[in-house]
Amino acid sequence: MRIGLFGGSFNPAHEGHRLVALECLKRLALDRVWVMVSPGNPLKDHSELAPLKDRVAAARTLMRHPQLEVTAFEAAHQFRYTYETLSYLRAAEAAVDFVWIMGADSLMNFDRWERWEEIARLMPLAIYARPGATFRATRSKAAVALEACRLPEEAAETLAGREPPAWVYLRGVMSAQSSTAIRQARTSSL
């Protein structure tokens, strides 16, 4: 099995998230994508964070597709950091080829994540382009540190079978939607 792990707050989930999940499913030649709704990003303010059950329900409604599975796996296992989640999955599902999926905006601050270098050594990374983040993301501290492990985009479908560290930057169809903008629009309409 080749499974993409797409984690995030999904606060709220939107069509841009679905686009990334489906594009990665296809371009990385994955069997499934697990959309892992986080209990809360330790690097973000939680004051506007909707309840987990609401975010999971909304993501499930949005992500309806036979190869997309929405889960609150991290909360169920009381994991706080991505490193804990990925370490657990690698040990528990040794026969699965996992790929960690994140947006280019996340790559820009990846070096601030708990044990980010170990995350890169745990499983291959797929970085999906986001409007306005392309150049800054590919020149970020983490991207520069991992440059020697970067695959050409044409090799994306081989990523799941690669020994980490390995990563690919995927360009393609992008959505301008953002969870932050959606929350701001909701607040201003009240």
C-alpha positions in Angstrom: 0.0 0.0 0.0 1.1 3.5 -0.8 -0.6 6.0 1.5 -0.4 9.8 1.6 -0.7 11.4 5.0 -2.2 14.9 4.7 -2.4 16.5 8.1 -3.6 19.9 9.2 -6.1 21.8 11.3 -8.7 22.0 8.5 -10.2 25.0 10.3 -12.3 24.9 8.1 -11.7 22.3 5.4 -12.2 23.8 1.9 -12.0 22.9 -1.8 -8.3 23.7 -1.8 -7.6 20.9 0.6 -9.6 18.5 -1.5 -7.7 19.6 -4.6 -4.4 18.9 -2.9 -5.5 15.5 -1.6 -6.8 14.5 -5.1 -3.8 15.8 -7.0 -1.4 14.1 -4.6 -3.4 10.9 -4.9 -3.0 11.0 -8.7 0.5 12.5 -9.1 2.2 10.4 -6.4 0.4 7.2 -7.6 -1.0 6.6 -4.1 -3.6 4.0 -3.2 -5.1 6.3 -0.5 -4.8 9.6 1.2 -5.5 9.8 4.9 -6.7 13.3 5.8 -5.6 13.7 9.4 -7.4 16.4 11.2 -5.1 17.7 14.0 -6.3 18.5 17.5 -4.4 21.8 17.0 -1.1 23.0 15.6 1.3 23.8 18.4 2.6 26.7 16.3 -0.8 28.4 15.9 -3.2 30.4 18.0 -6.1 28.1 19.1 -8.5 30.9 20.0 -10.4 30.5 16.6 -10.0 26.7 16.5 -13.4 25.0 15.9 -14.1 21.8 18.0 -12.3 18.8 16.6 -15.6 16.8 16.0 -16.9 19.7 13.9 -13.8 20.0 11.8 -13.7 16.2 11.2 -17.4 16.2 10.2 -16.9 19.0 7.8 -13.8 17.4 6.3 -15.6 14.1 5.8 -18.4 15.9 4.0 -16.0 17.8 1.7 -13.6 14.9 1.1 -16.1 12.3 -0.1 -14.1 10.1 -2.4 -13.4 6.3 -2.1 -9.7 6.9 -1.8 -9.8 9.7 0.8 -10.2 8.8 4.4 -10.7 11.5 7.1 -9.5 10.7 10.6 -8.9 12.2 14.0 -6.1 9.7 14.5 -3.7 12.1 16.3 -6.3 13.0 18.9 -7.3 9.4 19.4 -3.6 8.6 20.2 -3.0 11.8 22.1 -0.2 12.8 19.8 0.8 16.5 19.9 3.5 16.6 17.3 3.7 15.3 13.7 6.9 13.5 14.6 5.0 11.3 17.1 2.3 10.5 14.6 4.7 9.5 11.8 7.0 7.5 14.1 4.0 5.5 15.3 2.7 4.8 11.9 6.1 3.8 10.5 6.5 1.3 13.4 2.8 0.0 13.3 2.5 -0.2 9.5 6.0 -1.2 8.4 4.7 -2.7 5.1 3.1 0.6 4.0 4.9 3.2 1.9 3.9 6.5 3.5 4.3 10.0 2.1 3.8 13.1 4.3 1.9 15.8 2.3 2.0 19.5 3.1 1.4 22.8 1.4 4.3 25.1 0.4 3.1 27.5 3.2 4.0 24.8 5.7 7.4 24.2 4.2 8.2 27.9 4.8 8.1 27.3 8.6 8.9 23.5 8.6 12.2 24.2 10.4 10.1 25.4 13.4 8.3 22.1 13.7 9.3 19.8 16.5 12.0 17.4 15.3 11.6 18.5 11.7 14.8 16.9 10.5 13.8 13.6 12.0 10.4 13.9 10.2 12.3 14.2 6.9 14.3 11.1 7.7 11.1 9.1 8.6 9.2 9.4 5.4 9.3 11.1 2.0 7.7 14.5 1.7 5.4 15.9 -0.9 5.1 19.7 -1.0 2.2 21.1 -2.9 2.5 24.6 -4.3 0.3 27.4 -2.8 -0.4 30.8 -4.3 2.2 33.3 -3.3 4.4 30.7 -1.5 6.4 29.0 -4.3 9.6 30.9 -4.4 9.8 31.6 -0.6 9.0 27.9 0.2 11.7 26.5 -2.1 14.3 28.9 -0.5 13.2 28.3 3.1 15.6 27.0 5.7 14.2 23.5 5.5 14.1 23.4 1.7 17.7 24.6 1.5 18.8 22.0 4.1 17.1 19.2 2.2 18.0 20.4 -1.3 20.2 17.4 -2.0 17.3 15.1 -1.4 14.9 16.9 -3.7 13.5 14.9 -6.6 12.5 16.4 -10.0 8.8 16.8 -10.3 8.7 14.2 -13.1 9.7 11.6 -10.5 6.8 12.3 -8.2 5.1 8.9 -8.8 8.3 7.2 -7.4 8.3 9.2 -4.2 6.4 6.7 -2.0 8.9 4.0 -2.7 12.0 6.2 -2.0 14.1 5.9 1.1 13.9 9.1 3.1 15.0 11.8 3.1 13.4 12.5 -0.2 11.0 15.2 -1.3 9.3 16.6 -4.3 7.7 20.0 -5.0 4.5 19.7 -6.9 3.2 22.5 -9.1 -0.1 22.4 -10.7 -3.7 23.4 -10.2 -4.0 25.7 -7.2 -6.8 27.1 -5.2 -6.7 30.6 -3.8 -8.9 29.5 -0.9 -7.4 29.7 2.6 -8.8 28.7 6.0 -7.6 32.0 7.5 -9.5 34.0 4.8 -12.6 32.0 5.3 -12.6 32.5 9.0 -11.9 36.3 8.6 -14.8 36.5 6.1 -17.1 34.8 8.5 -16.1 37.1 11.4 -16.6 40.3 9.3 -20.1 39.1 8.2 -21.3 38.9 11.8 
